[in-house]
């Protein structure tokens, strides 16, 4: 009697593996670095604390004040009782309907009522910016508040009837100003700000998903392709367990010598799968090298900037490497315009442009960049006047003449062209000073001596989408090729 061996059906095993890989891929693409949690107070508080500790590098023990559900997002306000005037808000995004991950947070020392703005697809088909005013144990002296939008929109009188609340407003821009009034109609904004305790941290952390719709479509397509392949394989043989004559199969197996012989004996289906794999790998390599193409030479960096932005005749002034990222300070023929570019290091040893920002300024300029899951405040000097010996950036209220300044970032100027990188813990930086050796602010003098010859229309920003595209190509090519190879390599053994 022929030797019989009991084995599991390879087609069904392959179908299961394909679906598991596809689900794991989609989960990894949507979950990101933050661990999703269930919608209960303890889990959300722990998630908020860990999110701010990991992304913002701040010690916060979150205590939830209020939770709102808007579409597929949660809006959660919180406090930390260790800091008297500390409050914040976090946006959570749904992961497959029952888990939630934090994606953005704004927090700081506020007079019990604060503002926050964001773009979101959730519950907002027009994708209009949503502005939030929220209160956390609102000061009982505040009877109502008014506001002003960035583009001049007026937020009329809003009564404060509860100490804890979250209110939503659809506006074209951020709410740039809030004023608080008591029951007699007196403006008590300055009084509240003067009483603020500044012991708590300040910050805005998170990421913006510019390709949210594309990712959802890509995930659906990935799962659909995987399901089709799995269904085809699953129905090829209805028996989960099969028997075959192992000795017969062993005797019929062709023995070839060398790699060429093995390729020759492959079935047409396997040869096609290998051809698809080789072509995909070559396409990915060429695309990747096209995006990650710049070297560290000034000429190569300048050509990359000119190729991916509208800037021409670029002259590199200074470079500063920060881990896998490179900051490049440059100028063009346009006078009094400072530009800063951010490059990312690739696995091929080359660099790709992520973002470029330019705006009119004199001597000292500042930029806010997100990279490496952190947000940074970057101060640059461009051929500074020799009289400038130091600079200082301040955290101020619009009425800073009465409230005073709080110095945040300051440094001496040891060379005329420089790049200084700071972790951005505060986002209300609206003024800066440039001091000479006597401690006098010479910034007004510099503007008089070197008048701005470029209007505000010269402010510009370029984001290079090529990196996101190449990452998507690599991810989806990987999963599709894996499915093709699995489908092609499963050979149905001969039965007796």
C-alpha positions in Angstrom: 0.0 0.0 0.0 1.3 3.4 -0.9 2.6 5.7 1.9 -0.2 8.1 2.8 0.4 11.4 4.6 -2.2 13.6 6.2 -1.7 17.4 5.5 -3.7 20.5 5.9 -5.1 22.1 2.7 -2.5 24.7 1.6 -5.1 26.8 -0.2 -7.1 27.4 2.9 -4.0 28.0 5.0 -2.8 30.5 2.4 -6.2 32.2 2.4 -6.1 32.6 6.2 -2.5 34.0 6.0 -3.4 36.5 3.3 -6.3 37.9 5.3 -4.3 38.1 8.5 -1.5 40.0 6.7 -3.9 42.4 5.1 -5.7 43.1 8.4 -2.4 43.6 10.2 -1.2 46.0 7.4 -4.4 48.1 7.6 -4.3 48.2 11.4 -0.6 49.3 11.4 -1.4 52.0 8.9 -4.3 53.5 11.0 -3.2 52.9 14.5 0.2 54.7 14.3 2.4 55.1 17.4 -0.4 55.7 19.9 -2.2 52.7 21.3 -6.0 52.8 20.8 -8.1 52.6 24.0 -11.7 51.9 24.9 -14.1 54.8 25.5 -14.1 54.9 29.3 -12.8 57.6 31.6 -9.9 55.7 33.1 -8.5 54.5 29.7 -8.9 57.9 28.1 -7.1 59.7 31.0 -4.2 57.3 30.8 -4.0 57.7 27.1 -4.0 61.5 27.3 -1.2 61.5 29.9 0.9 59.1 27.9 0.2 61.0 24.6 1.4 64.3 26.1 4.3 62.6 27.8 5.5 60.9 24.6 4.8 63.7 22.1 5.1 66.8 24.2 7.6 65.6 26.8 5.5 67.0 29.6 4.4 65.4 32.9 0.6 65.6 32.9 -1.8 63.6 35.1 -5.0 64.1 33.1 -8.4 64.4 34.8 -11.2 64.4 32.3 -13.7 67.3 32.6 -16.0 66.6 29.6 -16.3 64.2 26.7 -18.1 65.0 23.4 -18.6 62.6 20.4 -18.6 64.3 17.0 -18.8 61.8 14.1 -15.9 59.5 14.4 -14.0 61.7 16.8 -14.0 62.3 20.6 -13.4 65.8 21.9 -12.2 65.5 25.5 -11.4 68.4 27.8 -9.2 67.8 30.9 -7.3 69.3 33.8 -4.4 68.5 36.1 -5.1 69.5 39.7 -1.4 69.9 40.4 -1.4 73.1 38.3 -4.1 75.6 39.4 -4.8 77.2 36.0 -3.8 74.3 33.7 -6.4 72.9 31.2 -6.4 71.3 27.8 -8.3 69.5 25.1 -7.6 66.3 23.1 -9.0 65.0 19.9 -9.4 61.2 19.6 -10.0 59.4 16.3 -12.0 56.2 16.0 -10.2 53.0 15.1 -12.7 50.5 13.7 -15.6 52.1 15.7 -14.8 50.8 19.2 -11.2 51.9 19.9 -9.9 55.5 20.1 -6.5 57.0 19.6 -5.3 60.5 20.5 -4.3 62.6 17.4 -4.0 66.1 18.6 -3.9 68.1 21.9 -3.8 71.7 23.0 -3.0 72.5 26.6 -1.6 75.3 28.8 -2.3 77.8 31.5 -5.6 79.6 30.7 -8.2 81.7 32.6 -10.6 78.7 32.9 -12.0 79.2 29.3 -9.8 78.5 26.3 -10.0 78.2 22.5 -8.9 75.6 20.0 -9.3 75.2 16.2 -8.9 72.3 13.8 -9.8 70.9 10.4 -11.6 67.6 10.4 -13.7 65.5 8.1 -15.7 64.1 11.0 -19.3 65.4 11.0 -18.4 68.3 8.7 -18.9 67.6 5.0 -17.6 71.0 4.0 -14.3 70.4 5.8 -14.6 73.9 7.2 -12.4 74.8 10.1 -14.0 74.1 13.4 -13.3 76.4 16.4 -14.0 75.3 19.9 -14.5 77.3 23.1 -14.3 75.1 26.1 -14.5 75.8 29.9 -13.0 73.7 32.7 -14.4 74.9 36.1 -15.0 78.3 34.6 -14.3 81.3 36.8 -17.7 82.3 38.4 -16.9 86.0 37.6 -17.2 85.3 33.9 -20.8 86.0 32.8 -20.2 85.9 29.0 -17.5 86.2 26.4 -17.0 87.5 22.9 -14.4 86.8 20.2 -12.8 87.9 17.0 -11.8 85.6 14.1 -8.5 85.7 12.3 -10.2 87.1 9.2 -12.3 89.6 11.1 -15.3 87.5 11.8 -17.1 88.5 15.0 -18.1 86.0 17.6 -21.1 87.7 19.4 -22.0 87.6 23.0 -21.9 84.0 24.4 -23.4 83.5 27.8 -21.6 81.1 30.3 -24.3 79.1 32.0 -22.2 76.1 33.0 -18.8 75.8 34.5 -17.8 72.9 32.2 -18.8 73.1 28.5 -17.6 72.6 24.9 -19.0 74.8 22.2 -18.4 74.6 18.5 -18.3 77.4 15.9 -17.7 77.2 12.2 -15.4 80.0 11.1 -13.1 80.7 8.2 -10.0 81.0 10.5 -8.9 80.6 14.1 -10.5 82.6 16.9 -7.6 85.0 17.5 -9.0 86.9 20.4 -11.3 86.2 23.4 -12.6 88.8 25.8 -14.4 87.9 29.1 -17.0 90.0 30.9 -18.6 90.0 34.3 -22.4 90.3 35.0 -22.1 94.1 35.0 -20.6 94.1 31.5 -17.0 95.0 32.6 -14.2 93.5 30.6 -12.2 91.4 33.1 -9.8 89.8 30.5 -6.7 91.6 31.8 -7.6 90.9 35.4 -7.9 87.1 34.7 -4.6 87.0 32.8 -2.8 88.8 35.5 -4.0 86.3 38.1 -2.8 83.3 36.0 -0.6 80.7 37.6 2.2 79.7 35.1 3.3 76.5 36.8 1.8 74.2 34.3 3.2 73.4 30.8 2.1 74.8 27.5 2.0 73.1 24.2 0.2 71.9 21.1 1.0 68.4 19.9 -0.2 66.0 17.3 -0.3 65.4 13.6 -2.5 66.4 10.7 -3.6 63.7 8.3 -3.6 65.4 4.8 -4.4 62.1 3.1 -7.2 60.8 5.3 -9.5 60.0 2.4 -6.7 58.4 0.3 -5.7 56.2 3.3 -9.3 55.0 3.8 -9.7 54.2 0.1 -6.3 52.4 0.1 -7.3 50.3 3.2 -10.6 49.4 1.6 -8.8 48.3 -1.7 -6.2 46.3 0.3 -8.9 44.4 2.2 -11.0 43.9 -1.0 -8.0 42.5 -2.9 -7.1 40.2 0.0 -10.6 39.0 0.3 -10.8 38.2 -3.4 -7.6 36.2 -3.3 -8.6 34.5 -0.1 -12.0 33.5 -1.5 -10.5 32.1 -4.7 -8.0 30.0 -2.7 -10.6 28.9 -0.1 -13.0 27.5 -2.8 -10.4 25.6 -4.8 -10.8 22.6 -2.6 -13.7 22.0 -0.2 -11.9 19.5 2.0 -9.9 21.2 4.8 -7.7 18.0 5.1 -6.5 16.0 2.1 -4.4 12.8 1.6 -1.9 12.3 -1.1 0.7 9.7 -2.0 3.9 11.2 -0.8 6.2 8.6 -2.3 4.5 9.1 -5.7 4.9 12.8 -5.6 8.5 12.5 -4.5 9.3 10.2 -7.4 7.7 12.5 -9.9 9.5 15.6 -8.7 12.0 16.8 -11.3 15.5 17.4 -10.0 17.3 20.3 -11.6 20.8 21.5 -11.1 21.5 25.2 -10.5 19.4 28.3 -10.3 18.8 28.5 -14.0 17.4 24.9 -14.0 15.1 25.7 -11.2 13.8 28.8 -13.0 13.2 26.7 -16.2 11.1 24.2 -14.3 8.9 26.8 -12.8 5.3 26.8 -13.9 4.1 29.8 -16.1 2.1 31.1 -13.2 5.2 31.3 -10.9 7.3 32.8 -13.7 4.6 35.5 -14.1 4.6 36.2 -10.4 8.4 36.5 -10.3 8.3 38.9 -13.3 5.7 41.0 -11.5 7.8 41.1 -8.4 11.0 42.1 -10.2 9.2 44.8 -12.2 7.7 46.1 -8.9 11.0 46.2 -7.1 12.7 48.0 -10.0 9.8 50.6 -10.2 10.0 51.2 -6.4 13.8 51.6 -6.5 13.6 54.1 -9.4 10.7 56.0 -7.8 12.5 56.1 -4.4 15.8 57.3 -5.9 13.9 60.0 -7.8 12.4 61.4 -4.6 15.4 60.8 -2.3 17.9 62.2 -4.7 19.8 65.1 -3.0 23.3 64.7 -1.5 24.7 67.0 1.3 26.5 69.1 -1.2 25.2 72.7 -1.5 24.8 72.4 -5.3 22.7 69.2 -4.9 20.5 70.7 -2.2 19.9 73.9 -4.2 18.9 71.9 -7.3 16.4 69.8 -5.2 14.9 73.0 -3.8 14.6 74.6 -7.3 13.1 71.4 -8.7 10.4 71.1 -6.0 9.5 74.7 -5.3 9.0 77.9 -7.2 12.3 79.4 -5.9 15.1 80.0 -8.4 18.8 80.9 -8.2 19.0 79.3 -4.7 22.0 80.0 -2.6 22.6 77.7 0.4 23.6 79.7 3.5 23.6 77.2 6.3 22.7 73.5 7.0 22.0 71.9 10.3 21.4 68.1 10.7 19.0 66.9 13.4 19.0 63.1 13.4 17.4 61.9 10.1 16.3 65.4 9.2 18.3 68.3 7.7 17.4 72.0 8.0 18.7 74.1 5.1 18.7 77.9 5.3 18.8 79.5 1.9 18.1 82.7 0.0 17.1 83.6 -3.6 17.4 86.8 -5.6 14.3 88.1 -3.8 15.5 90.7 -1.3 14.8 90.4 2.5 13.2 87.0 2.2 14.5 84.2 4.5 13.7 80.6 3.5 14.1 77.4 5.4 13.8 73.9 3.9 13.4 70.6 5.7 14.9 67.4 4.2 14.4 63.7 5.3 17.2 61.1 5.0 16.4 58.0 2.9 17.6 54.4 3.2 19.7 55.0 0.0 21.8 57.7 1.8 20.1 60.5 -0.1 17.8 63.3 1.0 14.3 64.3 0.0 12.6 67.7 0.5 9.7 67.6 2.9 8.8 71.3 3.3 10.0 74.8 2.4 8.9 78.0 4.1 9.9 81.5 3.2 8.8 84.9 4.4 10.0 88.5 4.5 12.1 89.4 7.6 15.4 91.1 8.5 18.4 89.5 10.3 16.4 87.1 12.6 13.5 84.9 11.4 11.5 82.1 13.1 9.8 79.0 11.8 7.6 76.2 13.3 8.3 72.8 11.9 6.9 69.3 12.7 9.2 66.4 12.2 10.1 63.1 14.1 6.8 63.3 16.0 7.8 66.5 17.6 7.2 70.2 17.0 10.1 72.6 16.9 10.6 76.3 17.0 13.5 77.3 14.8 15.3 80.6 14.9 17.6 81.5 12.0 20.0 84.4 11.4 20.7 85.5 7.8 23.7 87.7 7.4 23.0 89.6 10.6 24.1 93.1 11.3 27.4 93.1 13.4 25.6 95.2 16.0 23.2 92.4 16.8 24.6 90.3 19.8 21.5 88.5 21.1 17.9 87.9 20.5 14.8 87.0 22.6 11.4 85.6 21.8 8.5 86.3 24.2 5.2 84.8 25.2 2.8 87.8 25.3 -0.8 88.6 25.5 -2.1 91.1 22.9 -2.2 93.8 25.7 1.4 93.0 26.7 2.1 96.7 27.7 0.0 96.0 30.8 0.7 92.3 31.3 4.4 92.2 30.5 6.5 89.8 28.6 7.6 86.2 29.4 10.9 85.4 27.8 10.8 81.9 26.2 13.7 81.5 23.8 16.9 83.6 23.8 20.5 83.2 22.7 23.6 85.2 21.9 24.5 85.7 18.3 28.0 84.4 17.7 28.0 84.2 13.9 26.0 86.2 11.3 24.3 83.2 9.8 23.0 80.4 12.1 20.2 77.9 12.8 19.0 77.4 16.4 16.6 74.6 17.1 14.2 74.6 20.1 11.5 72.2 21.1 8.3 74.2 20.9 6.6 74.2 24.3 4.6 77.4 23.8 2.7 78.7 20.8 1.8 82.3 21.7 5.1 83.7 20.5 4.2 86.9 18.7 7.2 89.3 19.2 10.9 89.2 19.3 13.7 91.6 20.1 17.3 91.9 18.7 19.7 93.5 21.2 23.0 95.2 20.8 25.9 95.2 23.3 24.2 97.8 25.5 20.9 95.8 25.7 19.0 98.1 23.4 16.4 96.6 21.0 17.8 97.5 17.6 15.1 95.8 15.5 13.2 99.0 14.7 16.5 100.6 13.5 17.3 97.6 11.3 13.9 97.9 9.6 14.5 101.6 9.0 18.0 101.1 7.6 17.0 98.0 5.5 13.3 98.7 4.6 11.2 95.8 3.5 11.1 95.7 -0.3 8.8 92.7 -0.4 5.1 92.7 0.6 3.4 90.0 2.5 2.4 88.2 -0.6 6.0 86.9 -0.7 5.2 84.7 2.3 4.9 81.2 0.9 5.0 77.5 1.9 5.7 74.4 -0.2 5.0 70.9 1.0 6.4 68.1 -1.1 3.9 65.3 -1.4 6.3 63.0 -3.3 7.4 61.3 0.0 3.9 60.4 1.0 3.2 59.1 -2.5 6.4 56.9 -2.6 5.6 55.5 0.9 2.1 54.6 -0.2 3.5 53.0 -3.4 5.9 50.9 -1.4 3.3 49.8 1.2 0.6 48.8 -1.3 3.1 47.2 -3.8 4.4 45.1 -0.9 1.0 43.8 0.1 -0.1 43.2 -3.5 3.1 41.4 -4.4 2.9 39.3 -1.3 -0.6 38.2 -2.3 0.4 37.4 -5.9 3.4 35.3 -4.7 1.3 33.4 -2.3 -1.4 32.7 -4.9 1.2 31.6 -7.5 3.3 29.5 -5.3 0.6 27.2 -4.0 0.7 24.1 -6.1 -2.0 21.5 -5.8 -0.3 18.1 -5.1 -1.2 15.2 -7.2 -3.7 12.9 -5.5 -3.7 9.2 -5.8 
